[in-house]
Amino acid sequence: MAALVERGVTAPIVVRTQPLGGGALTTAALDGSVPSHWYAQRPGDPRAWAARIEEVRRQAPADWLGALWPAIAADGPAAERLRNAAARGVVVTTGQQPGLFGGPMYAWSKAIGVLALADAIEKATDIPVAPLFWAATDDTDFAEASTTWVAARGGAVALSAVPAAEPGTVLAGARLGDLSSEFERLAAAAGSAPYTEALDAVRAAYAVHESRRSPVTAGHAYVALLRRILAPLGVAVIDASHAAVRTSAMPVLVRALERADVVATALTERSREISAHGYTPQVSDVAGLSLVFEWSGLGDQAPDGTGGAASDGEPPAGARKTRIPLKRAADAATRAPGATLSGNVLLRPVVERSILPTIAYLGGPGEIAYFAQTSAVAGALGLPAPLAVPRWSCSLLEPAIAALMERHGITEHALRDAHGPEGRLARAALPAAIRDALAALRAAVDIGIDDVAAADPAGLVSGAAIEGARVHLRHRVAHLERRYLAAAKHAAAAVMTDVATVRGALRPNGMPQERVLNFIPFLARGGPALVESMRVEAARHAIALVGGGSSAIR
């Protein structure tokens, strides 16, 4: 990619809105064909959105922004929008667990999408709406958070942080080692990028090439990077592992422990109901466990973040969490004031809806699916069910990649075949005489076997044996053809590299680009113009959600 960019391809990156995708449950939720009690109803027009805003504001904590401000610490346009929302408005949210160097594209398209949705609702209702990104730094999946992928010449390349954190370590406490070499590879993937601020933001957030007294963690670096890039756009970032969030969430978490058996029963029944309708529950039931985690490794830090090494409210490096068993839930509830707790994926949206005036959560396919279970959790706790709306999804087509596709006649549909374009181009590289000869050989095998069978009406040799010879000879011809194709591929190595480059840019690892590739190289090459193009496309999606038309989730 870098080499292609350096050859002077400077046309804008093309932003294309893509279908959200997802499994059967997500598809049914989006077309409104699931039972109505599985999902909160999405408002269908501006008047209905205004009514929902009023309802949510009545239910929200009076000083939610003051209570959570240490975990948000916004500045610039992001802070201004939050203060306006606190005065007489609401928030719309989205979120993602940390990813190395900001993680895959879809975390950023979520952020652009939630900004567009906030703008659309605010314009439609004339009520302040602030976009807020929930950075799930209390997640523990270090394996996913520590690796990111970049497009390069010859295919996608993985960048990874080592050493790995201990299992169960929250990402806010998961130390990152020296990332200098991985950062250099990230910068190389960006090429001679004109928007150096993108790489500068990564360098600062991950303390690359800097001596530091305290270790940078996966969660803290992620939050720092998001804030530096998103705050000027008006998107605030809340750090889910911060003590201010944990303190505000405590009443809901205690209630979840006190009613753990009721919640478990409700989830079991909802899972049974989902299965009875022919769908698979997104989150599997785990028998004997509550939806609440208890933290350890905080030293002498209190639940409110005071004391200990991380007196600023951030959990210290090495902090871990384990899920509380049902049999210990009641006891854990009584000890809650002296503990540090957080909720699992099904409880988190209920917590968020309780501590923030959230009128909608912008979710991906998996999130849309598990909100069918989250509503059961909310009902069991006697709390409002959060509303999920489908996020905006996109892909980015860079001019260098478009040029390669045109040169070799590669379509995006063909890339879904693991070897489709490669095989076609290899066949095209074979001399016409060899292709014709192989085709004649295949035909001769069938003709010859047919002649043998016709010449043996008495059945001296069984029909099965004759057909077996046909299969064997076809196999030998196919093997010979593969040898020729392999030789052609080797001879056309540059062409195959071009195909691999296109595949790595658009279908890395056989998956949609948005779910794999790191966004920073795109941002470094595209700069503010790319962000503006993304906002334009996301706005179309947001306006459709707000203005009526077909309901996304009824």
C-alpha positions as CSV (number, residue, x, y, z in Angstrom):
1,M,0.0,0.0,0.0
2,A,2.7,2.5,0.9
3,A,4.5,1.9,-2.4
4,L,1.3,2.5,-4.3
5,V,0.6,5.7,-2.4
6,E,4.1,7.0,-2.9
7,R,3.6,6.7,-6.7
8,G,1.4,9.8,-6.5
9,V,-2.1,8.4,-6.3
10,T,-3.9,11.3,-4.6
11,A,-7.5,10.9,-5.5
12,P,-10.0,10.9,-2.6
13,I,-10.8,7.7,-0.7
14,V,-14.3,6.6,-1.7
15,V,-16.7,5.9,1.2
16,R,-19.3,3.3,0.5
17,T,-22.2,2.5,2.8
18,Q,-22.6,-1.2,3.3
19,P,-25.4,-3.5,4.5
20,L,-25.0,-4.1,8.2
21,G,-25.2,-7.9,7.9
22,G,-25.6,-10.3,10.8
23,G,-27.3,-13.5,11.6
24,A,-30.9,-14.6,11.4
25,L,-31.9,-13.0,14.7
26,T,-30.4,-9.6,13.7
27,T,-32.1,-9.7,10.3
28,A,-35.4,-10.5,11.9
29,A,-34.9,-7.7,14.5
30,L,-34.1,-5.2,11.7
31,D,-37.2,-6.1,9.7
32,G,-39.5,-6.1,12.7
33,S,-40.5,-9.7,12.5
34,V,-39.6,-10.7,16.1
35,P,-41.9,-10.5,19.1
36,S,-42.4,-6.9,20.1
37,H,-41.4,-7.5,23.8
38,W,-37.9,-8.5,22.8
39,Y,-36.9,-4.9,21.8
40,A,-37.7,-1.4,22.9
41,Q,-39.7,0.4,20.1
42,R,-37.8,2.8,18.0
43,P,-39.5,6.2,17.5
44,G,-40.7,6.5,13.9
45,D,-40.7,10.3,13.5
46,P,-39.3,13.5,15.1
47,R,-42.3,13.9,17.4
48,A,-41.9,10.4,18.8
49,W,-38.2,11.0,19.3
50,A,-39.0,14.2,21.2
51,A,-41.4,12.2,23.4
52,R,-38.7,9.6,24.1
53,I,-36.3,12.3,25.0
54,E,-38.7,13.7,27.6
55,E,-39.3,10.3,29.1
56,V,-35.6,9.5,29.3
57,R,-34.8,12.9,30.9
58,R,-37.4,12.2,33.6
59,Q,-35.7,8.9,34.4
60,A,-32.1,10.0,34.3
61,P,-30.1,11.0,37.4
62,A,-30.2,14.8,38.0
63,D,-26.5,15.4,38.0
64,W,-25.4,12.5,35.7
65,L,-22.7,14.6,34.0
66,G,-21.2,15.8,37.2
67,A,-21.1,12.3,38.6
68,L,-19.5,10.9,35.5
69,W,-17.3,13.8,34.4
70,P,-14.1,12.3,35.8
71,A,-14.6,9.3,33.5
72,I,-15.4,11.5,30.5
73,A,-13.0,14.4,30.9
74,A,-14.1,15.9,27.6
75,D,-12.8,19.2,26.1
76,G,-13.6,21.4,23.1
77,P,-16.7,20.7,21.1
78,A,-17.3,17.3,22.8
79,A,-17.5,19.1,26.2
80,E,-19.8,21.8,24.9
81,R,-22.2,19.3,23.5
82,L,-22.3,17.3,26.8
83,R,-23.0,20.4,28.8
84,N,-25.8,21.4,26.5
85,A,-27.2,17.9,26.8
86,A,-27.0,18.0,30.6
87,A,-28.8,21.3,30.7
88,R,-31.9,20.3,28.6
89,G,-31.0,17.3,26.4
90,V,-29.9,13.7,26.2
91,V,-27.1,11.5,24.8
92,V,-26.9,8.8,22.1
93,T,-24.2,6.2,22.6
94,T,-22.2,3.6,20.9
95,G,-19.1,1.7,22.1
96,Q,-16.4,-0.8,21.6
97,Q,-13.7,-2.7,23.6
98,P,-10.2,-1.4,23.1
99,G,-8.2,-2.4,20.1
100,L,-4.4,-1.9,19.4
101,F,-3.8,1.5,17.8
102,G,-7.5,2.3,17.9
103,G,-8.6,-1.1,16.6
104,P,-10.5,-2.0,13.4
105,M,-12.4,0.5,11.2
106,Y,-15.8,-0.3,12.6
107,A,-15.0,1.2,16.0
108,W,-14.4,4.5,14.1
109,S,-17.4,4.1,11.8
110,K,-19.5,3.6,15.0
111,A,-18.1,6.9,16.3
112,I,-18.9,8.8,13.1
113,G,-22.3,7.1,13.0
114,V,-23.2,8.1,16.6
115,L,-22.2,11.7,15.8
116,A,-24.4,11.7,12.7
117,L,-27.3,10.2,14.7
118,A,-26.9,12.9,17.4
119,D,-26.9,15.6,14.8
120,A,-30.0,14.1,13.1
121,I,-32.1,13.8,16.3
122,E,-31.0,17.3,17.4
123,K,-31.9,18.9,14.1
124,A,-35.3,17.0,14.0
125,T,-36.3,17.8,17.6
126,D,-34.4,21.1,18.4
127,I,-33.2,19.5,21.6
128,P,-29.5,19.1,22.4
129,V,-28.2,15.6,21.8
130,A,-24.6,14.7,22.6
131,P,-22.8,11.7,21.0
132,L,-20.9,9.6,23.5
133,F,-18.6,6.6,22.9
134,W,-18.5,4.0,25.6
135,A,-14.9,2.6,25.7
136,A,-15.3,-0.8,27.3
137,T,-11.9,-0.7,29.0
138,D,-13.3,-3.2,31.6
139,D,-13.3,-5.9,29.0
140,T,-10.8,-8.8,29.4
141,D,-10.2,-10.0,25.9
142,F,-6.5,-9.1,25.5
143,A,-6.0,-11.5,22.6
144,E,-8.4,-9.5,20.5
145,A,-7.3,-6.1,21.9
146,S,-3.6,-6.7,21.3
147,T,-3.6,-7.4,17.6
148,T,-4.6,-5.2,14.7
149,W,-4.2,-5.5,10.9
150,V,-3.0,-3.2,8.2
151,A,-3.3,-3.4,4.5
152,A,0.1,-3.8,2.7
153,R,1.6,-4.8,-0.6
154,G,0.9,-8.5,-0.9
155,G,-1.9,-8.7,1.7
156,A,-3.0,-7.8,5.2
157,V,-0.3,-7.8,8.0
158,A,-0.8,-8.3,11.7
159,L,0.6,-6.0,14.3
160,S,0.6,-7.4,17.9
161,A,1.5,-6.2,21.3
162,V,3.5,-8.5,23.6
163,P,3.7,-9.9,26.2
164,A,0.2,-11.0,26.7
165,A,-1.7,-10.0,29.8
166,E,-2.8,-12.6,32.4
167,P,-6.2,-14.1,31.8
168,G,-9.0,-12.1,33.4
169,T,-7.0,-8.8,33.4
170,V,-9.2,-5.9,32.5
171,L,-7.8,-4.0,29.5
172,A,-7.5,-0.8,31.6
173,G,-4.9,-2.7,33.6
174,A,-3.3,-4.7,30.8
175,R,0.2,-3.5,30.4
176,L,1.6,-3.0,26.9
177,G,5.2,-3.6,26.2
178,D,7.5,-1.7,23.8
179,L,5.4,-0.9,20.7
180,S,8.1,0.9,18.7
181,S,8.5,-1.7,16.0
182,E,4.8,-2.2,15.6
183,F,4.3,1.6,15.4
184,E,6.9,1.8,12.6
185,R,5.0,-0.9,10.7
186,L,1.8,1.1,11.2
187,A,3.5,4.2,9.9
188,A,4.9,2.3,6.9
189,A,1.4,1.1,6.1
190,A,0.3,4.7,6.0
191,G,3.0,5.5,3.4
192,S,3.8,9.2,2.6
193,A,0.7,10.3,4.3
194,P,-0.2,14.0,4.3
195,Y,-2.2,13.9,7.5
196,T,0.6,13.4,10.1
197,E,-1.7,14.2,13.0
198,A,-3.2,10.7,12.9
199,L,0.2,9.0,13.5
200,D,1.1,11.7,16.0
201,A,-2.0,10.9,18.0
202,V,-1.1,7.2,18.1
203,R,2.5,8.0,19.1
204,A,1.3,10.2,22.0
205,A,-1.5,7.8,23.2
206,Y,0.7,4.7,23.2
207,A,3.8,6.6,24.4
208,V,5.9,5.3,21.5
209,H,9.6,6.2,21.8
210,E,9.0,7.8,25.2
211,S,10.4,6.9,28.6
212,R,7.6,6.6,31.1
213,R,7.3,6.0,34.8
214,S,4.0,4.2,34.7
215,P,3.1,1.5,32.2
216,V,0.7,2.3,29.4
217,T,-2.2,-0.1,29.3
218,A,-4.4,-1.2,26.4
219,G,-7.4,0.6,27.9
220,H,-5.8,3.9,28.8
221,A,-4.0,4.2,25.5
222,Y,-7.2,3.4,23.6
223,V,-9.2,6.1,25.4
224,A,-6.4,8.7,25.0
225,L,-6.3,8.0,21.2
226,L,-10.1,8.2,20.8
227,R,-10.3,11.4,22.7
228,R,-7.6,13.1,20.8
229,I,-9.2,12.4,17.4
230,L,-12.9,12.4,18.3
231,A,-13.2,15.3,20.7
232,P,-12.7,18.0,18.0
233,L,-15.6,16.4,16.1
234,G,-17.9,16.7,19.1
235,V,-17.8,13.0,20.3
236,A,-17.0,12.5,23.9
237,V,-15.5,9.2,25.2
238,I,-16.4,7.6,28.6
239,D,-13.9,5.2,30.2
240,A,-16.0,2.3,31.5
241,S,-13.4,1.1,34.0
242,H,-13.1,4.5,35.7
243,A,-14.2,4.6,39.4
244,A,-16.8,7.3,38.6
245,V,-18.6,4.8,36.3
246,R,-18.3,2.0,38.8
247,T,-19.7,4.2,41.6
248,S,-22.6,5.4,39.5
249,A,-23.4,1.9,38.4
250,M,-23.3,0.4,41.9
251,P,-27.0,0.6,42.7
252,V,-27.9,-1.3,39.5
253,L,-25.1,-3.9,40.1
254,V,-26.3,-4.5,43.6
255,R,-29.9,-4.9,42.4
256,A,-28.6,-7.4,39.8
257,L,-27.0,-9.4,42.6
258,E,-30.0,-9.2,44.9
259,R,-32.2,-10.4,42.1
260,A,-29.6,-12.7,40.5
261,D,-31.9,-15.8,40.6
262,V,-34.8,-13.8,39.0
263,V,-32.5,-12.5,36.3
264,A,-31.2,-16.0,35.6
265,T,-34.7,-17.4,35.3
266,A,-35.7,-14.5,33.0
267,L,-32.7,-15.1,30.8
268,T,-33.3,-18.8,30.6
269,E,-36.9,-18.2,29.6
270,R,-35.9,-15.6,27.0
271,S,-33.3,-18.0,25.5
272,R,-35.9,-20.7,25.3
273,E,-38.3,-18.3,23.6
274,I,-35.7,-17.2,21.1
275,S,-34.8,-20.8,20.3
276,A,-38.5,-21.7,19.9
277,H,-38.8,-19.0,17.2
278,G,-36.0,-20.6,15.3
279,Y,-33.1,-18.3,16.3
280,T,-30.0,-18.8,18.3
281,P,-29.4,-16.6,21.4
282,Q,-26.4,-14.4,20.8
283,V,-25.1,-14.9,24.4
284,S,-25.2,-18.4,25.8
285,D,-26.5,-18.9,29.3
286,V,-23.8,-19.8,31.8
287,A,-25.3,-21.9,34.5
288,G,-24.6,-20.9,38.1
289,L,-23.1,-17.5,37.3
290,S,-24.6,-14.0,37.8
291,L,-24.2,-11.1,35.4
292,V,-21.9,-9.3,37.8
293,F,-18.1,-9.3,38.0
294,E,-16.1,-8.6,41.1
295,W,-12.7,-7.0,40.7
296,S,-9.4,-7.8,42.4
297,G,-5.8,-6.5,42.2
298,L,-6.8,-3.0,43.1
299,G,-4.4,-2.8,46.1
300,D,-5.8,-0.4,48.7
301,Q,-7.9,1.5,46.1
302,A,-11.4,2.1,47.3
303,P,-14.4,1.5,45.0
304,D,-14.7,5.2,44.4
305,G,-11.1,5.3,43.1
306,T,-9.5,6.9,46.1
307,G,-6.3,5.6,47.6
308,G,-3.8,3.2,46.1
309,A,-1.6,3.7,43.1
310,A,-4.4,4.8,40.8
311,S,-5.9,7.5,43.0
312,D,-7.1,9.3,39.8
313,G,-9.9,6.7,39.5
314,E,-8.2,4.5,36.9
315,P,-7.7,0.9,37.9
316,P,-4.0,0.0,38.5
317,A,-2.1,-2.2,36.1
318,G,-2.9,-5.9,36.7
319,A,-6.5,-5.3,37.9
320,R,-8.6,-8.4,37.2
321,K,-12.2,-9.4,37.5
322,T,-14.1,-12.7,37.9
323,R,-17.8,-13.5,37.6
324,I,-19.8,-13.9,40.8
325,P,-21.5,-17.3,41.2
326,L,-25.3,-17.2,41.8
327,K,-24.8,-19.0,45.2
328,R,-22.6,-16.1,46.3
329,A,-24.7,-13.3,44.8
330,A,-26.7,-12.4,47.9
331,D,-23.6,-12.2,50.1
332,A,-21.8,-10.2,47.4
333,A,-24.7,-7.7,47.4
334,T,-24.3,-7.1,51.2
335,R,-20.6,-6.6,50.7
336,A,-21.0,-4.3,47.7
337,P,-20.0,-1.0,49.4
338,G,-16.6,-2.5,50.0
339,A,-16.2,-4.1,46.6
340,T,-15.6,-3.1,43.0
341,L,-18.2,-4.5,40.6
342,S,-19.1,-4.3,36.9
343,G,-21.6,-6.0,34.6
344,N,-21.4,-8.4,31.8
345,V,-22.3,-7.7,28.2
346,L,-26.1,-8.3,28.8
347,L,-26.2,-6.1,31.9
348,R,-24.0,-3.3,30.6
349,P,-26.7,-1.6,28.4
350,V,-29.1,-1.6,31.4
351,V,-26.4,0.0,33.5
352,E,-25.7,2.6,30.8
353,R,-29.4,3.4,30.4
354,S,-29.6,3.9,34.2
355,I,-26.6,6.2,34.7
356,L,-26.9,8.2,31.5
357,P,-29.9,9.8,29.7
358,T,-29.3,7.5,26.8
359,I,-32.2,7.6,24.2
360,A,-30.5,5.1,21.9
361,Y,-27.5,2.9,21.5
362,L,-26.0,2.5,18.0
363,G,-25.2,-1.2,17.8
364,G,-23.6,-3.7,15.4
365,P,-25.1,-7.0,14.3
366,G,-24.1,-8.9,17.4
367,E,-25.2,-6.2,19.7
368,I,-28.6,-5.9,18.0
369,A,-29.0,-9.7,18.5
370,Y,-28.1,-9.7,22.2
371,F,-30.4,-6.8,23.0
372,A,-33.2,-9.4,22.7
373,Q,-31.8,-10.9,25.9
374,T,-30.9,-7.5,27.5
375,S,-34.6,-6.5,27.5
376,A,-35.3,-9.6,29.7
377,V,-32.6,-8.5,32.1
378,A,-34.1,-5.0,32.3
379,G,-37.5,-6.5,32.9
380,A,-36.3,-8.7,35.7
381,L,-34.6,-5.8,37.4
382,G,-37.6,-3.5,37.0
383,L,-35.6,-1.0,34.9
384,P,-36.2,0.6,31.6
385,A,-35.2,-1.5,28.6
386,P,-32.5,0.3,26.5
387,L,-33.1,1.0,22.8
388,A,-30.8,-0.4,20.2
389,V,-30.7,1.0,16.6
390,P,-28.5,-0.4,13.8
391,R,-25.2,1.3,13.3
392,W,-23.9,2.7,10.0
393,S,-21.5,0.3,8.2
394,C,-19.1,1.3,5.5
395,S,-16.1,0.3,3.4
396,L,-13.3,2.4,2.0
397,L,-12.0,2.1,-1.5
398,E,-8.7,3.8,-2.1
399,P,-7.7,4.9,-5.6
400,A,-4.6,2.6,-5.7
401,I,-6.8,-0.4,-5.0
402,A,-9.4,0.7,-7.5
403,A,-6.7,1.0,-10.1
404,L,-5.5,-2.6,-9.5
405,M,-9.0,-3.9,-9.7
406,E,-9.6,-2.2,-13.0
407,R,-6.3,-3.4,-14.4
408,H,-7.0,-7.1,-13.6
409,G,-10.7,-7.1,-13.9
410,I,-11.2,-8.0,-10.2
411,T,-14.7,-7.5,-8.7
412,E,-15.5,-7.4,-5.0
413,H,-17.9,-10.2,-5.4
414,A,-15.2,-12.4,-6.8
415,L,-13.1,-11.8,-3.7
416,R,-15.6,-13.7,-1.7
417,D,-14.2,-16.8,-3.4
418,A,-11.0,-17.7,-1.6
419,H,-9.1,-18.3,-4.9
420,G,-11.5,-17.0,-7.6
421,P,-9.5,-14.1,-9.1
422,E,-6.2,-15.9,-8.7
423,G,-7.4,-19.0,-10.6
424,R,-9.0,-16.9,-13.4
425,L,-5.8,-14.8,-13.8
426,A,-3.6,-17.9,-13.7
427,R,-5.7,-19.5,-16.4
428,A,-5.5,-16.4,-18.5
429,A,-1.7,-16.6,-18.1
430,L,-1.5,-20.0,-19.7
431,P,-0.7,-20.0,-23.4
432,A,-3.8,-20.5,-25.6
433,A,-2.3,-23.6,-27.2
434,I,-1.9,-25.3,-23.8
435,R,-5.4,-24.3,-22.7
436,D,-6.8,-25.8,-25.9
437,A,-4.7,-28.9,-25.6
438,L,-5.9,-29.5,-22.0
439,A,-9.5,-29.0,-23.0
440,A,-9.1,-31.4,-25.9
441,L,-7.5,-34.0,-23.5
442,R,-10.5,-33.7,-21.1
443,A,-12.9,-34.2,-24.0
444,A,-10.8,-37.1,-25.4
445,V,-11.0,-38.9,-22.0
446,D,-14.8,-38.9,-22.1
447,I,-15.0,-39.8,-25.8
448,G,-12.5,-42.7,-25.3
449,I,-14.3,-44.1,-22.3
450,D,-17.7,-43.8,-24.0
451,D,-16.2,-45.7,-27.0
452,V,-14.9,-48.4,-24.8
453,A,-18.2,-48.8,-23.0
454,A,-20.1,-48.9,-26.4
455,A,-17.7,-51.6,-27.7
456,D,-18.4,-53.9,-24.8
457,P,-22.1,-54.7,-25.0
458,A,-21.5,-58.2,-23.4
459,G,-20.1,-56.6,-20.3
460,L,-16.7,-58.3,-20.2
461,V,-15.7,-55.5,-17.8
462,S,-18.2,-54.1,-15.4
463,G,-19.7,-50.7,-16.0
464,A,-18.4,-49.6,-12.6
465,A,-14.9,-50.4,-13.6
466,I,-15.2,-48.5,-16.8
467,E,-16.6,-45.5,-14.9
468,G,-13.9,-45.8,-12.4
469,A,-11.3,-45.5,-15.2
470,R,-13.1,-42.4,-16.4
471,V,-12.8,-40.8,-12.9
472,H,-9.2,-41.8,-12.6
473,L,-8.3,-40.4,-16.0
474,R,-10.2,-37.2,-15.3
475,H,-8.3,-36.8,-12.0
476,R,-5.0,-37.3,-13.8
477,V,-5.9,-34.6,-16.4
478,A,-7.0,-32.3,-13.6
479,H,-3.8,-32.9,-11.8
480,L,-1.8,-32.0,-14.9
481,E,-3.9,-28.9,-15.4
482,R,-3.2,-27.8,-11.8
483,R,0.5,-28.3,-12.4
484,Y,0.3,-26.0,-15.4
485,L,-1.8,-23.4,-13.4
486,A,0.7,-23.5,-10.6
487,A,3.5,-22.8,-13.0
488,A,1.5,-20.0,-14.6
489,K,0.9,-18.5,-11.1
490,H,4.6,-18.6,-10.4
491,A,5.4,-17.0,-13.7
492,A,2.8,-14.3,-13.0
493,A,4.0,-13.6,-9.4
494,A,3.6,-9.9,-9.8
495,V,0.0,-10.3,-10.9
496,M,-0.7,-12.6,-7.9
497,T,0.8,-10.1,-5.6
498,D,-1.5,-7.5,-7.0
499,V,-4.5,-9.8,-6.3
500,A,-3.3,-10.4,-2.8
501,T,-2.9,-6.7,-2.3
502,V,-6.5,-6.1,-3.4
503,R,-7.8,-9.0,-1.3
504,G,-5.9,-7.7,1.8
505,A,-7.4,-4.3,1.3
506,L,-11.0,-5.3,0.8
507,R,-11.4,-8.8,2.2
508,P,-8.6,-9.3,4.7
509,N,-8.6,-12.8,6.2
510,G,-11.8,-13.5,4.2
511,M,-13.7,-11.0,6.3
512,P,-15.3,-7.5,5.6
513,Q,-12.6,-4.8,5.6
514,E,-14.4,-2.9,8.3
515,R,-14.1,-5.7,10.9
516,V,-10.3,-6.3,10.4
517,L,-8.2,-3.3,9.1
518,N,-6.9,-0.6,11.4
519,F,-8.4,2.8,10.6
520,I,-5.3,5.0,11.3
521,P,-3.5,4.4,7.9
522,F,-6.7,5.3,6.1
523,L,-7.0,8.5,8.3
524,A,-3.4,9.4,7.7
525,R,-3.9,9.2,4.0
526,G,-7.4,10.7,3.8
527,G,-7.2,13.2,6.6
528,P,-10.2,15.5,7.4
529,A,-11.6,15.1,3.9
530,L,-12.1,11.3,4.6
531,V,-13.8,12.0,7.9
532,E,-16.1,14.5,6.2
533,S,-17.0,12.0,3.5
534,M,-17.8,9.5,6.2
535,R,-20.0,12.0,8.0
536,V,-21.9,12.7,4.8
537,E,-22.6,9.0,4.3
538,A,-23.4,8.3,7.9
539,A,-25.8,11.3,7.9
540,R,-28.0,9.6,5.3
541,H,-28.3,6.5,7.5
542,A,-29.1,8.6,10.6
543,I,-31.7,10.7,8.8
544,A,-33.4,7.5,7.7
545,L,-33.5,6.3,11.4
546,V,-34.9,9.5,12.7
547,G,-37.3,10.5,9.9
548,G,-39.5,7.4,9.7
549,G,-39.8,5.0,6.8
550,S,-39.1,1.3,7.4
551,S,-38.6,0.6,11.1
552,A,-35.2,-0.8,12.0
553,I,-36.3,-2.3,15.3
554,R,-40.0,-2.0,16.1
